[in-house]
Amino acid sequence: MDEFESNVNRLFAEYASSKIAILGIGNELRRDDAVGLAIVDRLSSSIDDPSVVVLNCQNVPENFTGYVKRIKPSCIVLVDAADFGALPGDARIFQLNDLEGSSFTTHKTSLLALGEYLQSEMNCNIFVIGVQPADCNFGSGLSPVAQRASVVVADSISTAINRIRAKKS
């Protein structure tokens, strides 16, 4: 996760003085598909900065677009389980155009379509943090590897944001 951590630090350093929206996406009834929700739930209790908005969007992120547009973030980060052919639990940051032509998500609205819509409406930068799932079958609870990844990813994000925000104070 060292490369991931350094990419997280770079991403959030670029938006140190900006409003950021972090949207967790997933389905709690499909095991590791809920990893994005576990990440934002952990972030909600570890980031205390009014310019960082953390939302648990479940599997209907399109229902949150009006709210996101009202808060006018400069950067939106979509967090979701994603099949990008890596080892289960691996996490990566993708730019929106990296998603073209991929079957990256299991949700009705693709992350690419959601991201393109938000980008066109708001002229902001959009990134995706994807975590490779081990098991997206019906059932509840994350697999052990997805649970560990959710902690590592959330802690990397909160550490980067809190460190960067403390420097700007």
N, C-alpha and C positions, 0 to 999 in steps of 0.2 A: 504493500500500500504506500510505500515511500514516494513513488512517482505520482500516485493519486494525491497524496497529501501536498506535494509541491505544486501540483496543478490547481488544487483548491486554494492554496495560499495566493497563487498568481491571479486566479479568477477574482477573489474577493478583494485583493489589494487594488485591482483596477477600478473597483467600485467603492472605495473606502469612504467617499463623501457623498454617496448616492443612496437613494431609497432602493431597497432590494425586496423582491417578493420571492419566497420559496414555497413552491406548491408540491405537496406530497400527493402522489397518485397511486391507487391500487385497490385491489378487491380482497377484503378480509376473508372471503369464502374460498379463495384460491391460493392458500398457503403462502409461498414466497412472493406472490404477486403483491402482497401487502407490505413489502419491505420499504417502499417509499413512505407509507403511512407510519411505520415504526420509526423511521428516521425523523420525520417532522414532529412526531409526538415527543421524541427525545429533545429535539431542537427547541420546542416550545418552552421547555423548562430550563434551558441552558443559555438562551440569548435574551438579554434584557436591554434591547435597543429599539426605540420606537420607529427608527427608520428601516428596520428589518421586520417584514411581515411574514409570518409562517402560517400556512394554511393546510389543513388536512382536507383534501378534495375528494377522498374516496375514489370511486371509479367514474365520477362525473365532473371532471375539471372544467368542462364547458359551462357548468352552472356557476362558476366563480369568476367568469370573465368580466362581468359588469363591475364587481367589487374591485378586481385587479385594475381595471381601467380607471376607476375613481381614485385609487391611491397613487396612480401615476409613477410606478417604479422606473428607474433607468435600466434595471437588470431584473430579469425573471429567470429563476432556476426551477426547472421541472425535475422532480425526483421520482424515479419509478424503477420497477423491475424491468430489465431489458435483456433480450437474447441477442448478444453480439458475439457469440461464439467463443467466449472466454471460460475460464474455470468458474464454477459456482462460487459466489461471494466476491468475485472481482468487481471493482467499481471503476468507472471511467466518466470523464466529462466529455460531452459531445457538443459541437456547435449545431445549430439547427440544420444547416445544409448537409451535415454528415448523415442525417436521417433519410434523405431522399432515396427512394427506391428500396427501403428496407421494411421488414415486418417487425418493427422494433417493439411494439406494444401489443397487449391483448385487449385493449379497451375499444369501445365503439368509436370514439373520436381518436384518430391517431395523434401522437405527439407532434408530428410534423404539421398536420392541419391546424391543431390548436396553436402551436407556436407561430405559424405563418399568419393566422388570424390576429393574434395579439400583437405581433410585430407590425402588421399593416395598420392596426388601429392606434398603436401607441408609439411607434418609432423608437423602440427600446431594443436592447440586446437580450437574446434568449439563449439559454444553455440547458442541457439535459445532463443530469447525473443519473447514469444507469448502473444498476447492480445486477449482475448475472444470477438468475435464480437457479436453485437446484430442483425445486418441485413446485409446479403451478397447478397441480391437480386439485380437485375439489377437496376441501378440508380446511381446518383452522389451525393457526399457529405457524410461525416461521420454522423452517428447518434450522438445525443448529448453525450451519454455515451462513445462512441468511441473517440469523439473529446476530452473530458475531459481526458480520459486515455492516448491519444497521448501526451498531454501536460505534464501530470504527469510522464510518462515514459521517454520522452525526457529530461525533467528537472532533473530527477533522474540520468540519464546517464551523462548529461553534468556536473552536480554538482560533481558527483563522479570523473569523469575524470579530471576536472579542479582542484579540491581540491588535488587529488593525484599527478597530474603533477606539481602543485605549490610547493608541499612538496619536490619533487625531485630536483627542481631548486636550 
